[in-house]
Amino acid sequence: MYLAVNVHTNWGAMVHKVLAVARVDRGHPHTFTVRRISELLRSSSFRVCSAESESYEEAKRKDCKAESLRARMKGYLGVSEFEYRAICEKLVEGIEAEVRIRVFVGWSARKNMSHE
């Protein structure tokens, strides 16, 4: 499976949740960090074969220089998102042995997770 999802730093995730609860920024119902998405994949029986993420510092710099007030606020508050990408394989246990099924399906969390 190919996964691309926007993630936050631990600080960014905490601030994002506070803003969502206060209804300042309702945003997306899911807030991920690299650690949280990795744990979710493992608990869902996926093994990460390869992973990479964009630079948080680069995303923050870009947000701080943006024309949009909202983007600049995200940058200065430390809530900038950066993309995490992974190629995973689903681990399926059979009767006699573990069978690995490779699933290469493009999936974007920004488009699909809001429909859950």
C-alpha positions as CSV (number, residue, x, y, z in Angstrom):
1,M,0.0,0.0,0.0
2,Y,1.2,3.5,-0.8
3,L,0.3,6.0,1.9
4,A,0.6,9.8,1.9
5,V,-0.7,11.7,4.9
6,N,-0.1,15.1,6.4
7,V,1.5,14.9,9.9
8,H,2.4,17.3,12.7
9,T,5.1,17.4,15.2
10,N,4.1,16.5,18.8
11,W,3.7,20.2,19.6
12,G,1.7,20.8,16.4
13,A,-0.6,17.9,17.1
14,M,-1.3,19.2,20.6
15,V,-2.0,22.8,19.5
16,H,-4.1,21.5,16.6
17,K,-6.3,19.5,19.0
18,V,-6.7,22.5,21.3
19,L,-7.7,24.7,18.3
20,A,-10.2,22.0,17.2
21,V,-11.8,21.7,20.6
22,A,-12.1,25.5,20.9
23,R,-13.6,25.5,17.4
24,V,-11.0,28.0,16.3
25,D,-10.0,25.6,13.6
26,R,-12.3,22.6,13.2
27,G,-9.9,21.2,10.6
28,H,-9.6,17.5,9.9
29,P,-11.0,15.0,12.4
30,H,-7.6,13.1,12.5
31,T,-4.3,14.5,13.7
32,F,-1.3,12.4,13.1
33,T,2.4,12.5,14.1
34,V,4.9,10.2,12.4
35,R,4.9,8.1,15.5
36,R,1.1,7.8,15.6
37,I,0.7,6.9,12.0
38,S,3.5,4.3,12.3
39,E,1.7,2.8,15.4
40,L,-1.6,2.8,13.5
41,L,0.0,0.9,10.5
42,R,1.6,-1.7,12.9
43,S,-1.6,-2.2,14.8
44,S,-3.4,-2.7,11.5
45,S,-1.0,-5.5,10.5
46,F,1.1,-3.4,8.0
47,R,4.8,-3.5,7.8
48,V,6.5,-0.3,6.6
49,C,8.9,-1.3,3.8
50,S,10.0,2.3,3.1
51,A,9.1,5.7,4.5
52,E,10.1,9.3,4.2
53,S,8.8,12.6,5.2
54,E,9.1,16.2,4.1
55,S,11.1,18.6,6.3
56,Y,9.0,20.2,9.0
57,E,11.4,23.2,9.1
58,E,10.9,23.7,5.4
59,A,7.1,23.5,5.8
60,K,7.2,26.0,8.7
61,R,9.4,28.5,6.8
62,K,7.0,28.3,3.8
63,D,4.0,28.9,6.0
64,C,5.6,31.8,7.8
65,K,6.3,33.5,4.4
66,A,2.9,32.7,2.9
67,E,0.5,35.5,1.9
68,S,-2.4,33.8,3.7
69,L,-2.9,34.9,7.3
70,R,-4.1,31.4,8.2
71,A,-0.9,29.8,6.8
72,R,1.3,32.4,8.6
73,M,-0.5,31.7,11.9
74,K,0.1,28.0,11.4
75,G,3.8,28.6,10.9
76,Y,4.2,30.9,13.9
77,L,2.1,28.6,16.2
78,G,4.2,25.6,15.1
79,V,1.2,23.8,13.6
80,S,2.6,23.5,10.1
81,E,1.9,20.1,8.4
82,F,4.4,18.1,6.4
83,E,3.8,15.0,4.3
84,Y,4.8,11.5,5.4
85,R,4.9,8.9,2.7
86,A,5.3,5.1,3.1
87,I,5.1,1.9,1.1
88,C,3.7,-0.9,3.3
89,E,2.9,-4.5,3.0
90,K,-0.1,-6.1,4.7
91,L,0.8,-9.0,6.9
92,V,-1.8,-11.8,6.8
93,E,-1.5,-14.9,8.9
94,G,-2.4,-18.2,7.2
95,I,-3.0,-21.6,8.7
96,E,0.5,-22.8,8.1
97,A,2.6,-19.7,7.6
98,E,2.5,-15.9,7.5
99,V,1.7,-14.8,4.0
100,R,2.7,-11.3,2.8
101,I,0.5,-9.6,0.4
102,R,1.9,-6.5,-1.3
103,V,-0.8,-4.0,-2.1
104,F,0.3,-1.0,-4.2
105,V,-2.7,1.3,-4.1
106,G,-2.4,5.0,-4.3
107,W,-4.2,6.7,-1.4
108,S,-4.2,10.2,-0.2
109,A,-5.4,10.8,3.4
110,R,-6.4,14.4,2.5
111,K,-9.0,13.1,0.1
112,N,-10.2,9.8,1.6
113,M,-10.0,10.1,5.4
114,S,-12.6,12.8,5.5
115,H,-15.1,10.3,4.1
116,E,-14.8,7.9,7.1
